[in-house]
Amino acid sequence: MIFYAYQTITHIAYPERADPLLYEEQMELSKDINVLYMNIRGVLDNFAWCYMYERSPELEKKLSYNQVGLFSRKFRKLCDPFSEIESAIKVHDSWERELATRRDPVAHRIPLYVPNAALTEQESGRYRQLNDEFLAESSILAFDKSDVAFDAMYNIGIFHPHFIHNPDDPSIPIYPTIPNDLAHLTRIEKTLEVGLQVPDS
């Protein structure tokens, strides 16, 4: 799911794009960014459960579900084999805390959202005018005219590859944020791959 979400993101929101997103593109892009961040956290959770079951299965009786995690202090303290990979995982601590600022809104508050374009003040006025036309024509079931207004709304402004979860907060650039997040995840996977190899006795 992460791979296909990232593939869609880079296909639609490529760095050089300036054309505004079509409505369908905006919805698909917003959906896949949410899919990506939900699954990054899910993969990290699965890594921790896998490591526990393979290297320290007795911990299942000592930890609650929300304490099983590569970045959980209690997990790190009680999971003796974790010392073998701790230094390699700890370099991702600040990233994991930052990741929460993107993932947690998806899970608990407002989904991440990709604006279809950035508008100047003049373009914003035109956008509002077209939106009023769209609503007015829709209300009288004049769908041919409402479709024209709707399509025109999505042809205003310049696209910038950013996403947000709250209009009052700064936007987050897709590049390099998402590639960097996936790079962290890949490096953690490589560390776990080594850590799951039980040393010869």
Steps between C-alpha positions, in 0.01 A plus 500: 500500500788736577664426166186563295411810701847643442482409132173695467639797692808532280294447184247774580704742710833487320736778614486700174120511480343845485155418360224495764380159607177378351238412761552125449878543530463704817279235662727214395813679615350592837379142548839348421692734729271392784543134400876542500525651847257258662701210361843637592395490864339162450823360357699634796254331738529173308880521514485525880257209540707286264819581692336420832355168387826390337752623757316550831155332494468500881452878479145456376393429859686801640392775261166646405425530128583868485841440660620273219697730274853561380478852645336400829724557804355204685544272199863604466563450870339156534595350163858380567588415135401855399841620623648342187318747274422784741764744376389450138133556591566797730629711211137502378351624830455864400361392162243275669381790717473722191317223313226517762421858393401361161357161594299588812267750329413225251401264779344732755400837361503643149622298199797632308390705201664617177382839367442488126684831448636810667294810417578869488252739660349573159477128420336435837227749412441330165495159673230616744297643212517169311413307814190718547404434137553127548277491809232716340482294182507173697213616718274536195631175347673683214784246504648591162564854622608390847754262345649784298541713812641206695760418234600867480560505877760227454685689230603798711837552668829314510553162664763470771581150632399555862250343738330625816279376783398833644465826303649690795823294497785526250475275197733202468699455178447162336865511391724421681267410791339183366816355336692568823231329709517192279880503517481487881256211480730312262805549724303377802395193302862425416592530868218265602605251232840477665352502852273205426795279425562316826874479576653155490535354848 
